[in-house]
């Protein structure tokens, strides 16, 4: 395994960038915040990354203690990558970058790729409390684990159990929330988000 490149600066920011400053690394973290992922799934949800670069970044993340690789038990029997505890500590870093980058989104260009679950972290920033939230978009469904300290932060597809709240919205509303142009509460009040469910999260959103 190649030696990790370093800025050779005795500074915590420089040391952090030694580990996660390479292109694609933080976006791999974003994907792994959804829980264990197969290599093929990661490659499909990171359009533009080459197979060599993705494999190299995953090896670097294993070396640096950010991710691990393990084999699923039968009948799955596939290898998956998942974040370590230290890797998961990057969630607030990703969220801070996402918040900072809201103004950089602008209008979506025809060449911009999009995945439904890329809206998960922006929506998570807007939710308070604890519980499972299912989100229904035109591009697909995903679910959020609000207020969790361990395990996945979000996942593709419908919620694996009865959610505490269901949110149905169009992509335009989701983009407006992601760009910081519209708050979740204002979108609910304006009727742009339909809130279902009887959990505390659903009630709080309806009463906001």
C-alpha positions in Angstrom: 0.0 0.0 0.0 1.4 3.4 -0.9 2.5 5.9 1.7 -0.1 8.5 2.5 0.7 11.9 1.0 1.1 14.5 3.6 1.3 18.3 3.9 4.0 17.7 6.5 2.5 20.5 8.6 2.1 20.2 12.4 -1.5 21.5 12.3 -4.7 19.6 13.0 -6.4 21.0 9.9 -3.5 19.9 7.7 -3.5 16.4 9.4 -7.2 16.1 8.7 -6.8 17.0 5.1 -4.0 14.4 4.9 -6.7 11.8 5.5 -9.8 13.2 3.8 -8.6 16.0 1.5 -8.2 13.8 -1.6 -10.8 14.2 -4.3 -13.8 11.8 -3.8 -13.0 10.8 -0.2 -15.6 13.0 1.5 -18.2 12.0 -1.1 -17.5 8.3 -0.3 -18.1 9.2 3.3 -21.4 10.7 2.3 -22.4 7.5 0.7 -21.3 5.3 3.6 -23.3 7.4 6.1 -26.2 5.3 4.7 -24.6 2.2 6.2 -22.7 -0.7 4.6 -22.4 -0.4 0.8 -21.1 -2.8 -1.9 -18.4 -1.5 -4.2 -20.7 -1.7 -7.2 -23.3 0.4 -5.3 -20.8 3.0 -4.4 -19.6 3.2 -8.0 -23.1 3.6 -9.3 -23.9 6.4 -6.8 -20.6 8.3 -7.5 -21.0 9.1 -11.2 -17.7 10.4 -12.6 -15.3 8.4 -10.4 -13.1 5.8 -12.1 -12.9 2.3 -10.8 -9.2 2.7 -10.0 -9.7 5.9 -8.1 -12.6 4.5 -6.1 -10.6 1.4 -5.2 -7.7 3.5 -4.2 -9.7 5.8 -2.0 -11.4 2.9 -0.2 -8.0 1.3 0.5 -6.7 4.7 1.8 -9.8 5.0 4.0 -9.2 1.5 5.4 -5.5 2.3 6.1 -6.5 5.5 7.9 -9.1 3.9 10.0 -12.1 5.6 8.4 -13.7 2.5 6.8 -13.6 -1.2 7.0 -14.4 -4.0 4.5 -16.2 -7.2 5.6 -18.1 -10.1 4.0 -21.8 -10.3 4.6 -23.1 -13.7 5.9 -25.0 -16.0 3.6 -27.2 -15.6 1.6 -25.7 -12.2 0.8 -22.0 -13.3 0.8 -20.9 -10.0 -0.7 -18.2 -7.7 0.5 -19.3 -4.3 1.8 -17.6 -1.2 3.0 -18.7 0.7 6.1 -17.6 3.6 8.2 -15.7 3.1 11.5 -16.6 5.2 14.5 -13.9 7.6 13.5 -15.3 7.8 10.0 -18.8 8.5 11.2 -17.4 11.4 13.2 -17.1 13.1 9.8 -20.9 13.6 9.7 -20.8 17.1 11.2 -17.9 18.0 8.8 -20.0 16.9 5.9 -23.0 18.8 7.2 -21.0 22.0 7.8 -19.6 21.7 4.2 -23.1 21.2 2.9 -24.4 24.2 4.8 -21.6 26.3 3.6 -22.2 25.2 0.0 -25.9 25.9 -0.1 -25.2 29.2 -1.9 -23.0 27.4 -4.5 -25.8 25.1 -5.7 -27.4 27.5 -8.1 -29.7 26.1 -10.7 -29.2 22.5 -11.7 -27.5 22.2 -15.1 -28.4 19.5 -17.7 -25.1 17.7 -17.0 -25.6 17.5 -13.2 -26.2 14.0 -11.9 -28.7 13.7 -9.1 -29.7 10.9 -6.7 -32.7 11.1 -4.4 -30.7 10.3 -1.3 -28.3 13.2 -1.9 -31.1 15.3 -0.5 -31.0 13.3 2.8 -28.3 15.3 4.6 -29.8 18.7 3.7 -33.2 17.6 5.0 -31.6 16.1 8.1 -30.1 19.5 8.9 -33.6 20.9 9.0 -35.1 18.3 11.4 -34.9 18.3 15.2 -35.8 15.5 17.7 -35.5 11.8 17.2 -37.1 9.3 15.0 -37.4 7.6 11.6 -38.6 9.8 8.7 -39.6 8.5 5.3 -39.2 10.9 2.4 -41.0 10.5 -0.9 -39.6 12.4 -3.9 -40.2 12.1 -7.7 -36.7 10.8 -8.0 -37.2 8.1 -5.4 -37.8 7.4 -1.8 -35.3 7.5 1.1 -35.5 7.5 4.9 -33.7 9.4 7.6 -32.7 8.4 11.1 -33.0 11.7 13.0 -31.0 12.2 16.2 -29.2 8.9 16.1 -25.7 8.6 17.6 -24.7 5.3 16.0 -25.6 3.3 12.8 -26.8 4.6 9.5 -27.9 8.2 9.1 -30.1 7.6 6.1 -31.0 4.8 3.7 -32.4 4.3 0.2 -36.0 3.2 -0.3 -39.0 3.2 2.0 -38.4 3.1 5.8 -37.7 -0.4 7.1 -40.5 -0.1 9.7 -43.4 2.2 10.4 -41.9 5.7 10.3 -42.5 8.4 12.9 -43.2 10.8 10.0 -43.7 10.7 6.2 -42.8 13.7 4.0 -44.0 13.9 0.5 -42.6 16.8 -1.6 -41.6 17.7 -5.1 -38.0 18.1 -6.2 -38.4 21.9 -6.6 -39.2 22.2 -2.9 -36.4 19.8 -1.9 -34.0 21.9 -3.9 -35.2 25.1 -2.3 -34.7 23.6 1.2 -31.2 22.3 0.1 -30.2 25.7 -1.2 -31.4 27.4 2.0 -34.1 29.4 0.2 -37.0 27.8 2.1 -37.2 26.4 5.6 -38.8 23.0 6.2 -41.4 24.7 8.5 -42.3 27.3 5.9 -42.6 24.6 3.2 -45.1 22.7 5.4 -47.1 25.8 6.2 -47.3 26.7 2.5 -48.6 23.2 1.7 -45.5 22.3 -0.3 -44.7 19.4 2.0 -47.3 16.9 2.9 -46.7 15.5 6.4 -48.0 12.1 7.4 -47.6 10.0 10.5 -48.5 10.2 14.2 -45.1 10.4 15.8 -43.7 13.4 17.7 -41.7 14.4 14.6 -44.8 14.6 12.4 -46.7 16.5 15.1 -43.9 19.0 15.5 -43.7 19.6 11.8 -47.5 20.1 11.5 -47.5 22.5 14.5 -44.4 24.5 13.5 
